[in-house]
Amino acid sequence: MILDNIGVVAIGRNEGQRLVECLTSVKSITDNIVYVDSGSIDGSVELAKQIGAHVVRLDLSQPFTAARARNEGFAAIKELMPSVRFVQFIDGDCILVQGWINEALSFIEQCEDVAIVCGRRRELYPTASVYNQLLDIEWDTTAVGETYACGGDALVRVEAFETAGGFRPWVIAGEEPELCVRLRERGWKIWRLDAEMTRHDGAMSRLGQWWVRSVRSGYGCAEVSRIHRASRFRIWRRATMSVVVWGGLVPAIICFGALIHPLVLCGTVVYPLLACRIAIRQGTNSPKAGMYAIFTVTSKFAQLQGILKFYWNCMRGRAGQSIEYKNERTK
């Protein structure tokens, strides 16, 4: 069924066949599709045009961010459809699950105070690598119902999006939760349905990719929590402090203490204990709980790198640059 009150904005860079699958999955829903390209060199633009999407190429002279891409895609949808009421944002490495749009529209049209509706994102190939498994677990950790934030895939009410001023284009990670804070401060609600929404192709096969993604996560936590440091919602403040403590403060204390007495090195046992605690919270019956816990603890050090990078940029008065974790060879 083709819907006339909704547009789709897909963003990507060098997604190739994944982009084809993404755009094909939304083609049966609406003809109002905008694809925003961030400097692809693999023919993604031509592929998108063949499918029938309206293509927006980002200006290469300005830093690429997903936030900027979505804003420009939204502006293009508004130009094509001035009366559009809802926009489905989707990443170019995702496939929209059939039935999602109808379920999401049915809910949001009945709830006038809801700005954003999202659902379940799953990995397409969760067993392809341990890193894809970690992503699949990550996507499944948010409770259903009213929530504090959404991810890159979400159905957005145009009125609310415009009221909040869209995404902040300079935010390089965590731009969706940042927008959600501003929406919630204006009285809007964010809602997660117990419904399948998208299938994501993480395409992570190497430790280096996972590490860079964790650095990006730390950077985003620091940036968004600093932007909203005066907000009553206190977004990611606790998460940022956890990274600073476990990734920086505790190792520093152990290292300096070891200079006084080598027995202080025994303090490193706190990390296995922390991993056990995370595994228990994840669920001792899950065979993946131990793996998830180990990588979660390890990620504290990568995230600290991202936090330090953000504040170093702040001290130097420099804008952040997009942090890409996908290697071109995987696309």
Secondary structure, DSSP 8 states (H G I E B T S, - for coil): ---SSEEEEEEESS-THHHHHHHHHHHTT-S-EEEEESS--SSHHHHHHHHT-EEEE--TTS---HHHHHHHHHHHHHHH-TT--EEEEEETTEEE-TTHHHHHHHHHHH-TTEEEEEEEEEESSTTS-HHHHHHHHHHT-S-SEEES---SSEEEEHHHHHHHTS--TT--S-HHHHHHHHHHHTT-EEEEEEEEEEEE-----SHHHHHHHHHHHHHHHHHHHHHTTTSTT-TTHHHHHHHHIIIIIHHHHHHHHHHH-GGGGGGGGHHHHHHHHHHHHH-TT-TTHHHHHHHHHHHHHHHHHHHHHHHHHHHHT--------S-GGG-
